[in-house]
Amino acid sequence: MKQTEYKIKLPDELVKDLELDETNKLFLKKESNHIVIEKKQTISEFQQVSLRWFLLPVILSSLLFFGLFSYQNKYQIPMTGDLSIASAVTALGLLSGSISFVIFFIKEKRNDKNNNLSDIHWRNVPTIIFSYIVTLMLGILSFFWLLGVIFEGASFDLYTATAIFFIFTAVINYFMIYAALSFTSPMIVRLLIFVIIGGVFFAMLTNSESRWWQYNFSFLGTNEAINSWQFNLTLMLSALLMVALIDYLFVNLEKNNYSGFRLLLLRILLTLVAISLGGVGFFPNNGKGQLHILHTKAANLLVLLIVILILGIKWLLPKVTKEFLIISYGIAATLIIANFLFQRVGYLSLTVFELIAFGLAFSWIMLLLQHIQKLTNFSNTEYEIEIKKSS
């Protein structure tokens, strides 16, 4: 296939702003109908930093694992259980992985040459760090729950168990360091999606034997559920992430000259949605006392706010596309129909109605936040570049 070479001439102001020189490599990619030119670190650069440091906490954790079981004269270690490979990875692997992430994330945040985290305010850093730690914890718990089902009753000698522990801890630390080095502002949206879907799915999984669906969706956060704190923590953490994401998005909207009363009202409504979501998890639906009342009020407020947002989004948000409005009104119509089938007809059970409402509402909020994120990606700073055919 014949290729024609072209030269791109960049303005001096842009070259100075991005600190470019002849040693830098620029990457060009196509996003929809736009061309994006960016400077990136290569994969080898990421690996060089990661491989240099991730082995230290892994080796220390593995020596501690071997020493603790040797001290207790335990030379046959089960895969799962109270004193097992799983419990050790959950404790030591989570601790070492979390420390690795915190160190490298803060280091990258303080790096003036790293533009990936420049839009993240320091007030949002604790929420992001805590979110990654909780995500790691849920991932470890889910993984070993699955291994316990597949390899029920499996156990290993101390040396083999130490080797297995070493591998799991190495994967955890490498992943957390790489996540810290490659984190960018738009990844908050993906992190929010992963946290809420992963947390809710894990709660459903661990309560499958309790037949939670015969009660209601809120059963997952009650005292009768297994590890109900995980479900409630997921909702509260998702609320904190939403607040951080809203802060990031609207600060960048102001930088791109999007402001005014309508956007301020939209920000307030979205923040109230996040607070209501957190309230659903903070006040579990236990019994019929005060907690039940507060839980119900938080859930009802959440539904009301989403309905208000859907109905008023055309007025509140600039540059709303026709497709987004059609999807929004379609979701609103589906929610109304589902409520009618549940309240009036009795065709839908409470659990099914809650799942439909939760799924649709959460999907719409994610679509809205992604739409706002697209507005923040278009900077008002424009540069004229020249493209010439190579001679």
C-alpha positions as CSV (number, residue, x, y, z in Angstrom):
1,M,0.0,0.0,0.0
2,K,1.5,3.3,-1.1
3,Q,1.8,6.0,1.5
4,T,2.3,9.7,1.0
5,E,4.4,11.6,3.6
6,Y,3.2,14.9,5.0
7,K,4.9,17.4,7.4
8,I,3.0,19.2,10.1
9,K,4.2,22.6,11.2
10,L,3.3,23.5,14.8
11,P,3.1,27.0,16.2
12,D,6.0,28.0,18.5
13,E,3.6,28.9,21.3
14,L,2.2,25.3,21.2
15,V,5.7,23.7,21.1
16,K,6.8,25.8,24.1
17,D,3.6,25.1,26.0
18,L,3.9,21.3,25.6
19,E,7.7,21.4,26.0
20,L,8.4,19.6,22.8
21,D,11.7,19.0,21.2
22,E,13.2,16.7,18.5
23,T,13.4,13.8,21.0
24,N,9.7,13.7,21.7
25,K,7.3,11.4,19.8
26,L,3.9,12.7,19.0
27,F,0.9,10.4,18.6
28,L,-2.0,11.2,16.2
29,K,-5.4,9.5,16.7
30,K,-8.8,10.0,15.3
31,E,-11.8,10.5,17.7
32,S,-15.1,10.7,15.9
33,N,-14.5,13.5,13.3
34,H,-11.6,15.0,15.2
35,I,-7.9,14.5,15.0
36,V,-6.0,14.5,18.3
37,I,-2.2,15.0,18.5
38,E,-0.7,14.2,21.9
39,K,2.6,13.6,23.6
40,K,2.7,10.3,25.5
41,Q,5.1,8.3,27.6
42,T,5.9,5.0,25.9
43,I,4.9,1.7,27.5
44,S,8.6,0.9,28.1
45,E,8.8,4.1,30.2
46,F,5.9,2.9,32.3
47,Q,7.4,-0.6,32.7
48,Q,10.8,0.8,33.6
49,V,9.4,2.7,36.6
50,S,7.0,-0.1,37.6
51,L,9.4,-3.0,37.4
52,R,12.0,-1.1,39.4
53,W,9.8,-0.6,42.4
54,F,7.0,-3.1,42.6
55,L,9.2,-6.0,43.6
56,L,10.3,-4.4,46.9
57,P,6.9,-4.5,48.7
58,V,6.2,-7.9,47.1
59,I,9.3,-9.5,48.5
60,L,8.8,-7.9,52.0
61,S,5.1,-9.1,52.0
62,S,6.2,-12.6,50.9
63,L,8.8,-12.8,53.7
64,L,6.3,-11.7,56.2
65,F,3.8,-14.3,54.9
66,F,6.4,-17.1,55.2
67,G,7.5,-15.9,58.6
68,L,4.0,-15.7,60.1
69,F,2.9,-19.2,59.1
70,S,6.3,-20.6,60.1
71,Y,6.0,-19.0,63.5
72,Q,2.6,-20.6,64.0
73,N,3.9,-24.0,62.7
74,K,1.4,-24.1,59.9
75,Y,2.9,-25.9,56.9
76,Q,-0.3,-26.7,55.0
77,I,-2.0,-23.5,53.9
78,P,-5.6,-23.6,52.5
79,M,-6.5,-21.5,49.5
80,T,-9.5,-19.8,51.2
81,G,-10.7,-19.4,54.8
82,D,-9.9,-17.5,57.9
83,L,-6.2,-18.2,57.9
84,S,-5.3,-18.9,54.3
85,I,-3.7,-17.5,51.1
86,A,-6.8,-15.6,50.4
87,S,-6.9,-13.8,53.8
88,A,-3.2,-13.1,53.6
89,V,-3.5,-11.6,50.1
90,T,-6.5,-9.6,51.2
91,A,-4.5,-8.1,54.1
92,L,-0.9,-7.9,53.0
93,G,-1.6,-7.6,49.2
94,L,-4.2,-4.9,49.8
95,L,-1.9,-3.0,52.2
96,S,1.2,-3.1,49.9
97,G,-0.8,-2.4,46.8
98,S,-2.6,0.6,48.4
99,I,0.7,2.0,49.7
100,S,2.2,1.7,46.2
101,F,-0.7,3.4,44.6
102,V,-0.7,6.3,47.1
103,I,3.1,6.9,46.7
104,F,3.1,6.9,42.9
105,F,-0.2,8.8,42.5
106,I,0.9,11.6,44.8
107,K,4.3,11.6,43.1
108,E,2.7,12.0,39.7
109,K,0.3,14.7,41.0
110,R,3.2,16.7,42.3
111,N,5.0,16.4,39.0
112,D,4.6,19.7,37.2
113,K,5.5,18.1,33.8
114,N,2.6,15.6,34.1
115,N,-0.5,17.2,32.5
116,N,-2.7,14.2,33.1
117,L,-3.5,15.1,36.7
118,S,-3.4,18.9,36.3
119,D,-7.2,19.2,36.2
120,I,-7.6,17.1,39.4
121,H,-7.8,19.3,42.5
122,W,-6.1,18.2,45.7
123,R,-9.4,18.1,47.5
124,N,-10.5,15.2,45.2
125,V,-7.3,13.2,45.6
126,P,-8.4,11.4,48.8
127,T,-11.6,10.3,47.2
128,I,-9.8,8.9,44.1
129,I,-7.2,7.1,46.3
130,F,-9.9,5.6,48.5
131,S,-11.9,4.5,45.5
132,Y,-9.0,2.6,44.0
133,I,-8.3,0.9,47.4
134,V,-12.0,-0.1,47.8
135,T,-12.0,-1.3,44.1
136,L,-8.9,-3.4,44.8
137,M,-10.5,-4.8,47.9
138,L,-13.7,-5.8,46.1
139,G,-11.7,-7.3,43.3
140,I,-9.6,-9.4,45.7
141,L,-12.7,-10.6,47.6
142,S,-14.5,-11.5,44.4
143,F,-11.5,-13.3,42.9
144,F,-11.0,-15.5,46.0
145,W,-14.7,-16.1,46.4
146,L,-14.6,-17.5,42.9
147,L,-11.5,-19.5,43.6
148,G,-13.1,-20.9,46.7
149,V,-16.0,-22.2,44.6
150,I,-13.8,-23.7,41.9
151,F,-11.0,-25.1,44.2
152,E,-13.1,-26.0,47.3
153,G,-10.9,-27.6,50.0
154,A,-7.6,-26.9,48.1
155,S,-4.5,-26.4,50.2
156,F,-0.7,-26.2,49.6
157,D,2.5,-26.7,51.5
158,L,4.1,-23.5,52.9
159,Y,6.7,-23.1,50.1
160,T,4.1,-23.5,47.3
161,A,1.7,-21.2,49.2
162,T,4.4,-18.6,49.5
163,A,5.1,-18.8,45.8
164,I,1.3,-18.4,45.0
165,F,1.1,-15.5,47.5
166,F,4.1,-13.9,45.8
167,I,2.5,-14.1,42.3
168,F,-0.8,-12.6,43.5
169,T,0.8,-9.8,45.4
170,A,3.1,-9.0,42.5
171,V,0.1,-8.7,40.1
172,I,-1.7,-6.5,42.6
173,N,1.3,-4.1,43.1
174,Y,2.1,-3.9,39.4
175,F,-1.5,-3.1,38.6
176,M,-1.7,-0.4,41.2
177,I,1.5,1.2,40.2
178,Y,0.6,1.2,36.6
179,A,-2.9,2.6,37.4
180,A,-1.3,5.5,39.3
181,L,1.1,6.2,36.5
182,S,-1.5,6.0,33.7
183,F,-4.3,7.8,35.5
184,T,-6.0,10.7,33.6
185,S,-8.8,13.0,34.6
186,P,-11.5,11.4,32.3
187,M,-10.9,8.0,34.0
188,I,-13.0,9.2,37.0
189,V,-16.1,8.4,34.9
190,R,-14.9,4.8,34.3
191,L,-13.9,4.5,38.0
192,L,-17.4,5.5,39.1
193,I,-19.0,3.0,36.7
194,F,-16.7,0.2,37.8
195,V,-17.1,0.9,41.6
196,I,-20.9,1.0,41.5
197,I,-21.5,-1.9,39.1
198,G,-18.7,-4.0,40.7
199,G,-19.9,-3.4,44.3
200,V,-23.6,-4.1,43.5
201,F,-22.8,-7.2,41.5
202,F,-20.5,-8.6,44.3
203,A,-23.3,-7.9,46.8
204,M,-25.7,-9.9,44.7
205,L,-23.2,-12.7,44.2
206,T,-22.4,-13.2,47.9
207,N,-26.1,-13.0,48.8
208,S,-27.4,-15.5,46.2
209,E,-28.1,-18.2,48.8
210,S,-30.1,-15.7,50.8
211,R,-32.5,-15.3,47.8
212,W,-32.4,-11.5,48.2
213,W,-34.6,-11.0,45.1
214,Q,-37.5,-12.4,47.0
215,Y,-37.4,-9.3,49.3
216,N,-36.2,-6.1,47.5
217,F,-33.1,-4.5,46.1
218,S,-32.4,-2.7,49.4
219,F,-32.2,-6.0,51.2
220,L,-28.5,-6.1,50.1
221,G,-27.8,-3.3,52.5
222,T,-29.7,-4.6,55.5
223,N,-28.5,-6.5,58.6
224,E,-30.0,-9.7,57.2
225,A,-27.7,-9.6,54.1
226,I,-24.1,-11.1,54.1
227,N,-21.5,-8.4,54.3
228,S,-24.1,-5.7,53.9
229,W,-21.4,-3.1,54.6
230,Q,-19.9,-3.7,51.1
231,F,-23.1,-2.8,49.4
232,N,-23.6,0.3,51.5
233,L,-20.0,1.4,51.2
234,T,-20.3,1.0,47.4
235,L,-23.2,3.5,47.3
236,M,-21.5,6.0,49.7
237,L,-18.2,5.7,47.7
238,S,-20.1,6.2,44.4
239,A,-21.6,9.4,45.9
240,L,-18.2,10.7,46.8
241,L,-16.9,9.9,43.4
242,M,-19.8,11.7,41.8
243,V,-19.1,14.8,43.8
244,A,-15.5,14.7,42.8
245,L,-16.4,14.1,39.1
246,I,-19.0,17.0,39.2
247,D,-16.4,19.3,40.7
248,Y,-13.9,18.4,38.0
249,L,-16.3,18.7,35.2
250,F,-17.9,22.0,36.1
251,V,-14.5,23.6,37.0
252,N,-13.4,22.7,33.5
253,L,-16.6,24.0,32.0
254,E,-15.9,27.4,33.5
255,K,-12.4,27.3,31.9
256,N,-14.1,26.8,28.6
257,N,-16.4,29.8,29.2
258,Y,-19.5,27.7,30.0
259,S,-21.1,29.4,32.9
260,G,-24.4,31.0,34.1
261,F,-27.4,30.3,36.3
262,R,-28.5,27.2,34.4
263,L,-25.2,25.4,34.8
264,L,-25.1,26.4,38.4
265,L,-28.6,24.9,38.9
266,L,-27.5,21.7,37.0
267,R,-24.5,21.4,39.3
268,I,-26.6,21.8,42.4
269,L,-29.1,19.2,41.2
270,L,-26.3,16.7,40.3
271,T,-24.7,17.2,43.7
272,L,-28.0,16.6,45.4
273,V,-28.3,13.4,43.4
274,A,-24.9,12.3,44.7
275,I,-25.9,13.1,48.3
276,S,-29.2,11.2,47.9
277,L,-27.3,8.2,46.5
278,G,-25.0,8.3,49.5
279,G,-27.9,8.6,51.8
280,V,-29.4,5.4,50.5
281,G,-26.3,3.6,51.5
282,F,-25.7,5.5,54.7
283,F,-29.2,4.8,56.0
284,P,-29.8,1.0,55.5
285,N,-33.3,-0.2,55.2
286,N,-33.4,-2.0,58.5
287,G,-36.8,-2.7,60.0
288,K,-39.4,0.0,60.2
289,G,-37.7,2.5,62.4
290,Q,-36.0,5.8,61.8
291,L,-33.3,4.3,59.5
292,H,-36.1,2.9,57.3
293,I,-37.7,6.3,57.1
294,L,-34.5,8.1,56.2
295,H,-33.6,5.4,53.6
296,T,-37.0,5.8,52.0
297,K,-36.7,9.6,51.9
298,A,-33.3,9.4,50.3
299,A,-34.5,7.0,47.7
300,N,-37.6,9.0,46.9
301,L,-35.5,12.2,46.7
302,L,-33.1,10.5,44.3
303,V,-35.9,9.5,42.0
304,L,-37.5,12.9,42.1
305,L,-34.2,14.7,41.3
306,I,-33.5,12.4,38.3
307,V,-37.0,13.1,36.9
308,I,-36.5,16.8,37.3
309,L,-33.1,16.5,35.6
310,I,-34.5,14.6,32.7
311,L,-37.4,16.9,32.1
312,G,-35.3,20.1,32.4
313,I,-32.1,18.9,30.7
314,K,-32.9,20.7,27.5
315,W,-33.0,24.0,29.4
316,L,-30.2,23.3,31.8
317,L,-27.4,21.9,29.6
318,P,-25.8,23.8,26.6
319,K,-25.4,22.0,23.2
320,V,-27.8,19.1,24.0
321,T,-28.0,16.8,21.0
322,K,-31.3,15.6,19.6
323,E,-30.1,12.0,20.2
324,F,-29.5,12.6,23.9
325,L,-32.9,14.2,24.3
326,I,-34.6,11.2,22.6
327,I,-32.7,8.8,24.9
328,S,-33.6,10.9,28.0
329,Y,-37.3,11.1,27.2
330,G,-37.3,7.4,26.3
331,I,-35.8,6.5,29.7
332,A,-38.4,8.8,31.4
333,A,-41.2,7.1,29.6
334,T,-39.9,3.6,30.5
335,L,-39.7,4.6,34.2
336,I,-43.3,5.9,34.1
337,I,-44.5,2.7,32.5
338,A,-42.5,0.5,34.9
339,N,-44.0,2.5,37.8
340,F,-47.5,2.0,36.4
341,L,-47.0,-1.8,36.0
342,F,-45.7,-2.0,39.6
343,Q,-48.0,0.3,41.4
344,R,-51.3,-0.1,39.5
345,V,-51.2,-3.4,37.7
346,G,-49.0,-5.4,40.0
347,Y,-47.2,-7.0,37.1
348,L,-43.7,-6.1,38.3
349,S,-42.4,-7.2,41.7
350,L,-40.7,-4.7,44.0
351,T,-37.3,-6.2,43.2
352,V,-37.7,-6.1,39.4
353,F,-39.0,-2.5,39.6
354,E,-36.1,-1.4,41.7
355,L,-33.6,-3.0,39.4
356,I,-35.2,-1.4,36.3
357,A,-35.3,2.0,38.0
358,F,-31.8,1.7,39.3
359,G,-30.4,0.5,35.9
360,L,-32.1,3.2,33.9
361,A,-31.4,6.0,36.3
362,F,-27.7,5.1,36.7
363,S,-27.3,4.7,32.9
364,W,-28.8,8.1,32.2
365,I,-26.7,9.8,34.8
366,M,-23.6,8.3,33.2
367,L,-24.7,9.5,29.8
368,L,-25.2,13.0,31.2
369,L,-21.8,13.1,32.8
370,Q,-20.1,11.8,29.7
371,H,-22.0,14.4,27.6
372,I,-20.7,17.1,30.0
373,Q,-17.2,15.7,29.8
374,K,-17.3,16.1,26.0
375,L,-17.9,19.8,26.5
376,T,-14.9,20.1,28.7
377,N,-12.7,18.4,26.1
378,F,-13.1,21.3,23.6
379,S,-10.8,24.0,24.5
380,N,-11.3,27.6,23.4
381,T,-7.6,27.8,22.6
382,E,-7.2,27.2,18.9
383,Y,-4.0,26.8,17.0
384,E,-3.5,27.0,13.2
385,I,-1.2,24.3,11.8
386,E,0.2,23.8,8.4
387,I,0.3,20.4,6.6
388,K,2.7,20.1,3.7
389,K,3.4,17.3,1.4
390,S,7.0,16.0,1.7
391,S,9.1,16.6,-1.4
